[in-house]
Amino acid sequence: MEQVEFNNDVAGMASFVVEGEEYSEDGESAIVPAAVLKRVDINSIPYNFDIEICESQSDEAVVIKIPAYFKRVGEKEFHV
């Protein structure tokens, strides 16, 4: 399982990095392809960070078939 690298700096911005790829632009949420999330260890997902699941992502476009969001709120608890 891959680990999420989550860094919160002093200015309040955060980075959400999986396998060297950063998925957060605003430090409060991330748009992550489903294929990437399938390989992520659930315990490494930070609390109270909004994640939107997409089908695929490139420099040109983000493809979302059915909008899906989740946020980890507890040890094994998520709001979907």
C-alpha positions as CSV (number, residue, x, y, z in Angstrom):
1,M,0.0,0.0,0.0
2,E,1.2,3.5,-0.8
3,Q,1.4,6.1,1.9
4,V,0.0,9.6,1.6
5,E,2.6,12.3,2.3
6,F,0.7,15.1,4.0
7,N,2.5,18.2,5.1
8,N,0.9,21.2,6.8
9,D,3.1,24.3,6.8
10,V,3.0,27.4,9.0
11,A,1.1,29.5,6.5
12,G,-1.8,27.0,6.7
13,M,-1.2,25.5,3.2
14,A,-1.0,21.7,2.9
15,S,0.3,19.2,0.4
16,F,-1.3,15.9,-0.4
17,V,1.3,13.7,-2.2
18,V,1.0,10.1,-3.4
19,E,3.9,8.4,-5.2
20,G,5.6,11.8,-5.7
21,E,2.5,13.3,-7.4
22,E,0.8,16.3,-5.6
23,Y,-3.0,16.4,-5.8
24,S,-3.8,19.5,-3.8
25,E,-3.7,23.0,-5.1
26,D,-5.4,24.9,-2.3
27,G,-4.1,23.0,0.7
28,E,-7.7,22.1,1.9
29,S,-8.8,19.6,-0.7
30,A,-7.6,17.3,-3.4
31,I,-8.8,15.7,-6.6
32,V,-7.4,12.2,-6.8
33,P,-7.9,9.5,-9.5
34,A,-9.7,6.4,-8.3
35,A,-6.8,4.2,-9.4
36,V,-4.5,6.1,-7.1
37,L,-6.8,5.9,-4.1
38,K,-7.1,2.1,-4.6
39,R,-3.4,1.8,-3.7
40,V,-3.4,4.2,-0.7
41,D,-3.3,3.0,2.9
42,I,-6.5,4.3,4.5
43,N,-4.6,5.1,7.7
44,S,-2.4,7.6,5.9
45,I,-5.3,9.8,4.7
46,P,-5.4,13.0,6.9
47,Y,-8.4,13.9,9.0
48,N,-10.7,16.7,7.8
49,F,-9.3,17.0,4.3
50,D,-11.8,17.0,1.5
51,I,-11.0,14.5,-1.3
52,E,-12.9,14.3,-4.6
53,I,-12.6,11.1,-6.6
54,C,-12.1,11.4,-10.3
55,E,-11.8,8.9,-13.2
56,S,-8.6,10.3,-14.6
57,Q,-6.5,13.4,-14.5
58,S,-4.0,15.1,-16.8
59,D,-2.6,18.6,-17.4
60,E,-5.4,19.3,-19.8
61,A,-8.5,17.9,-17.9
62,V,-9.9,16.1,-14.9
63,V,-12.5,13.5,-15.9
64,I,-15.3,13.0,-13.3
65,K,-18.1,10.5,-14.2
66,I,-20.0,10.5,-11.0
67,P,-19.1,13.2,-8.4
68,A,-17.9,11.6,-5.2
69,Y,-16.4,13.3,-2.2
70,F,-15.2,12.0,1.1
71,K,-13.5,13.2,4.3
72,R,-11.8,11.2,7.0
73,V,-13.4,12.1,10.4
74,G,-12.3,9.3,12.6
75,E,-10.0,6.3,12.9
76,K,-12.1,4.2,10.5
77,E,-14.9,6.8,9.9
78,F,-15.5,8.7,6.7
79,H,-18.2,11.2,5.5
80,V,-19.1,10.4,1.9
